[in-house]
Amino acid sequence: MISAAPFFADLADGPDGGRAVWAETPDGWRIRLGIWGAGERGTVLLLPGRTEYVEKYGRTARDLLARGFATLAIDWRGQGLAQRGLADRLVGHVDDFDEYQRDFDTLVRVAEAEGLPRPYFMLCHSMGGCIGLRALIRGAPVHAVVFSAPMWGISMAAWMRPVAHVVSSLARPFGQAHRYAPGTGGQTYLATATFQGNVLTTDPDMWNYMHHQIRTQPDLALGGPSLAWLRAALRECRALAALPSPRTPCITALGTGEKVVDVAPIHLRMAAWSNGRLDLYPGAEHEVPMEQPFHRNRFLDDAARLFNSNR
């Protein structure tokens, strides 16, 4: 069942005609999808990162439309306006990353039901890169993919890694899986950080764009991850690292200022991706699609060339 959902067009600043829909996943969760349906060259399935929501990619959808592509973005379960499963709605929580694959399958189903133009491509950021890689391995119906700082590993000090595994694994037996992971809490990063020294972007305009969205619509915000999410993410990253890369044509963008995800697994995977390449963005932070205009334009121009050559 697909029905109309709230959509904050003024905050998204995307192409005209943007809208959102509710859809139900196979396991009964209500998720929200943002649609910018024009575009004669195909549709980009946009997989956001943890804490993100469809409006954040309005400007990206506008830039993709200028290059001929429609966009379908998703609020993963537990974030944005999608259904949240805990009493504290600011906790980012899933029990297993396989849950996100059910969301992805629903995304594809909505693309088909809405008649969005084919072929399909993927643009995946951060946690969306982890979900997107698993979807590709499962046979996602896309012709090419672009990753931005994919979460193929979680950045933490070496001594913290075994501690994180132990603490997150013990959380469920002790009934604490819903608790915030150590060092995190109920505040979203954009609400507490300042532009100076932030780890997301070096572009003040894009920082203000994201900050304004959260300030205006706080229901879109998400705080830190739960211990269950941390355990699930560590397990999924470890499982993916043991699998070969798919044959899907691929470009991965990585800022040299990256501080959010672990960069070593990105370099390792892209060195072995026979049909892919790694592009470094000097001085860029975590969110290349939200970076300085020259970085954004390079990223989207390269994405469009890859998509157009694999139509």
N, C-alpha and C positions, 0 to 999 in steps of 0.2 A: 504494500500500500504506500503510495507516494502522495504527499499533500503539501500545501504551501506552508512555509516556515518564516519566522521573522528574519529580516535582512536589513542591515544598516548601510544603505547605499551611500549615504553622505560620508560615513566613516571609511568605507571601502575605497572611495574615489576611483572606481573602476569604470569599465565601458558602460554606456547606456544599456538599459535592459537587463541588468544583473538582478538575480533573484535567488531565493533559497527554497529548498524543499526538505521535508522530513521523510525519512525512509526507515523501515524496520529491518534489522539484521536477522540472519537465520536463527540466532539464539534470543531474539526478542528485545534487543536494545534499540532505542530510538536515536538515530544520528541525524545530523544536519549536513546538507550539501549545498555549496554555492555554485551557481551556474551562470556563466557568461557564454551564451550559446552560439554567437556568430563566429564565423571563421571557416573559410572554404578549404583550408589545407589539412584539417584534422582537428582532433581534440587533445589537449594536454590534461592528463589526470594528475592533479597537483596534490602531493602528499606532504602536508605540513609537519613540522616538528612538535615536540612536546611543548605544551602550554599554548600552542597557536590555534587559529580559528580562521574561517574563510575570509572575513573582511580584511585580514592582514595582507592578503594577496590580491586585493583589488587593483593596485597599481601594476602588479606583475601581469594580471589578466589584461589590463589595458595595453601593456607593452607586447604581450603575446598576440593580441588581436591586431596590432599594427604590423605584425609579421605574418598574419594570416591564420591564426590558430584560436579556436574556442578553448575555454578553460572550465574544468569541473574540479572544485576543491572540496575538502571534507573536514568536518569537525569530528575527530576520532572520539569514540566513546570516552566519557570522563573529562572532556574538555570542550571549550567553546560553549555553544548552546546545546550540545548533545547531552543525552541522559548521563547523569553522574550517579555513581553507585554507593557513595558513602554519605553519612550524615554531615560530615565536614566536606562541603563541595569543593573546597580549595585543595584537597589532596589529590594528586595525580595517581590514579590507581587502576591496575589490572592484576589479575592473578597469573596470567600467562600471555605471552605475546601472540599466541595463536588467536586470541580474541580479536586482535587488530586485523588478522587475515579475513575474518568474517565481515569486518567493516569494509575492507578492500573489495571483497566479492560483491558487497552491496553497492559500492561505488560504481563498479563495472555494470551491474544490473541497471542502475539509474541512468548511466550514460546510454545504454541500449534503449531503455524505455522512453527516454526523452528524445531519442533520435539525433543525438549529437553526432557531428560529422566524423566519419572515419577517414584515415586510420587513427588509432589511439597511440599516444606517447605518454611518457611519465616524466614529471619533474618532482624530485624528492629532496626534502631538506631535513637534515639532522635525524631525529627519530624516524621521520618518514623515509629516510634512506635505508634504515634497518628493515622497516616494514616492506619497502619497495623491493629490496634485494630478495627477501623471502618470497614475495609475490612473483618475481621473475623466475626464481627457481621452481616455483609451483606451476609455471606456465602462463603467467599473465599475458593477455592478448594485446601486447604493445609492440610497436615496431622499433622503438629506440628509447633510451632513457638518459636523463641528465640528473646527476646527484650534486647537491650542495652540502659540503661538510657532513657526509653521512655518518650516522652513529653506528659504526661497526666496532666500536670499543668505547668505553666510558673513561673519561679522563679522571685519574685520581693518583695520588702518590703511591709508589710501589708498596710501601708498608701497609697502606690502607686496603689494598686489594684482598688479601686473605681475610682481613677483619670484616670487610663488606660482605664477602661470601658467607662467613660464619654467622654474622648478625642477621643478615636477611634470611638465611635458611632457618634460623631458630625462631624467627618472628611468628611463623604460622603455628608451630606446636604450642607456643606460649600465648597465643591469641593476640598477638601484637602486629599482625601483618598490615593493619590499616594505619599504623603510626607513620609519621613522617620519617624519612631516611635521615640519618645523622647529618647535622649541619644545615638542614633545610627546615622550612616552616610554612606558615599560611600566607605569606606575602609573595605576590608575583614580582619577578625581578624588575620589571619596568616601573613598578610603583615605588621601589626602594632605591634603585640605582640612579645615578646621575649620568649625563652624557659623558662628562669627563671621566675617562678611565673605564667606560663600559666595555663589555666583552662581545657585543653584538655587531656594532657598526661604527665606522668612522665618519658617517655622513649625518650631520645634525638635522637635516630636513627629514630623513627617514626615521631618525630617533624620535623626533617630535610627532611624526605621523603615527608611529606605534604607541607612543606614550599617550597621545590624545585619545586613541581608541580605547585604551584601558581606563583612562580617567573618565571618559564619557559613558562607557558601558562596562561597569565593573563586573557584570555577570559573565563577561567573556574571559575574565582573569582566572589563572590557575597558580597555585603555590607549588611547593616542593612535591617530589614523588613519595609514594608510600614505600615501606620496606618490601611489600610484595612486588611492587613495580620494579624496585631495584633488583631483587632476586630474579625476576622474570627477564629483565634487560640483560643482566650478566649471563644468564643461561643462553639467551638467544644469540648474543654476540659470540659466545664461545661455540655454539652449535654452527653458526654461519661460517665462522673462521675455518671450520673443518671441511666445508663444502667448496667445490670448484665454482668459478664464476660462470654464469650463463653466457650464451653466445650473442645475446642482445647487444647491438651497437650502443656504446656508452661513452659519455664524458663525465668526469668527476671534477668539480671545482673546489679548491681548498685555499683559503686565505692563509698567508704566512704568519698572520697574527692569531691564528686559531688557538683558543683556550678552553673550549667547551667540550669537544669530543677528543678522543685519543687519536692522534694522527698516524701512529705506527700501523695499525691495521689497514688504514686507507692506502698508504704507500705499498704495503705488502700485496693487497688485493689488486690494485691497479697495475702493479708490475707484472701480474700474472693474467690480467684480463686481455685475452688475445684480440678482442674486438673493441677495446676501450683505450682511453688515454686519461692521464691526470694532468689538469691545468692548475698551476699555482698562480695566486693573485697577490702580488707583492703589497704588503701592508694591510691587506683586508682582514677583517675580523670574522666572526662565525657566520654571519648572514650575508653571503655574497649577493643574493637577490635584493637585499636591503642596503647595499653599500653605495659608495660614491657613484655618480652617473657613469663614469668611464668604466668602472668595474661592472655595473649592471648591464650596460650596453654590450660589453664584450661577452658577458655570460649569456645574454639572451640572443645575441647574434650567432654565437657558436651553437646554442641549442637549436635555433631555427635552421641553421645549415645542416646539422645532424638530422633533424626531423625531415627536412625536405629531401635529403639524399636517401632516406629510408621510407619513403611513402609507398 
